């Protein structure tokens, strides 16, 4: 069931097992989180979560934390920090959390089986299957 959309036309889906899937407007699909708590933690802590998909940065905790903090700093330049603070307060999610556990849960969710896939119905009646979203 779709429950939210992003600014570029992608949809967030609540799946039957309670996990969260994402289907982009470009035909990418994949799991993002195992549950709503992990999903909101990802959105608040890793503002532009697609920027956290470089598998080369997941070699060890120190590298991953540095990478995550760098991405966070870049993304904070482009958002309304007061709005982020209000959202984080409302959900009880600290914005100064260590990013390694959040990033590792995110990556693990993207790798879970069975893979989350979608089929898009084209205007000409044909079907297009989604392709992998993250860490590929």
N, C-alpha and C positions, 0 to 999 in steps of 0.2 A: 504494500500500500504506500503510495507516494504521500509524504507528509510535509515536504518543503522543497523549494527550488532555490538554486543559486542565481546570481546575476547574469549568468551566460546561458541559462536554459537547462542546466543539469537538474536532476531530481534526486532527492534523498528518499530512500524506501525503507520502511519498517518491514522486515521479513518475518515469516511465520515463526521462526525460532527466537525472535526478539533481537536479532542482530540488525545492523544497519548496512544497507547497500547504497551505492551511488551509480547513477547512469548519466553520463555526460551528453550534451547536445551533439558531440562529435562521434558518439557511438562507443565510447569507453564505458566499461562497467567493472565493478568490483566491490568487495566488502570493505567497509571503513572501520567498523567497530563491532564489538561483541554485544554491546547493549547501549542504552541511551546515556548512561553515566559516562562510559568511555567516549561516546560520540561528542557530548557536550564538552568534556575535558579536552578532546582533540581540537574542537572548534575554538575554544577560548585560549588554549595554550599554544596551539600551532595555527595561528590565524589563517594563513593561506596553506592549508594542509598539503596541497599538491606540490608545494615547495620543499616538502620533507621526504621526497621519494627517491633520493639519490642513494641507491644501494651501496655505493662506494663509501659513504659516510657512516655506515653501520658496522664498521670493522671492530670497534671497541667503544666503551662508554665515554672515554675522554674525547675522542674524535666526534662521536655522535652529539654529545652535549655542546661542544664548540660550534658544530654545524647548526644545531638547533637554535642556539642563542644568536648566531649571526643571522639566520633566517628571520627570527623573531624581531631583531633590531631593524632589519630592512623593512619588514611588513608593518611595524609600528609607525614608520614614517608616513604611511599612506592611509592611516585610519584615525578615527576620532577616539582618542585614548579615554576620554571621559565616558563615552558610550561603552567601551570595552570594560571599564571599571564597574559600571552599573550592571552590566550583564554578568560579569564574574562574581560580583557581590550577590546578585539575585540567585545564582546557581550555587553559591558557596565554593567557587573554584578560585583558588589563589593564582594570580598571574605570574608570581615569581617562583613557581614550582620548578624543580629539576625536570628537564624535558626528556631525559633518557627513558624513564618508565613509560611515559605517554607515547613516545615515538616507537618504542619496542612493542607496546600493545597494538599500536596502529599497524606496524609492519606484520606482526603475527596475524592480525585480522585479515589483512590483504592476501595472505598466503593460505588461508583455511580452505579446506575441501568440504563439500564440493564448491567449485568456483561459482561466484555469482555472475550470471550472464543474462543478457536481455536480447530480445528480437525486436527490431524496429520495422514497422510496416511503411514501406515507401509509397509515394503517391502513385506510382505505376503498378502497384499491387504486389511487387516483389518484397521479399523479406531480407533484411540484413542483420546478421548476428553481431553482437557487440564483441569487442576485443579487449584484451587485458588493460588494466588502468594504471597500476602502480608497479614500481620497481622492475620494469621490463626494459 
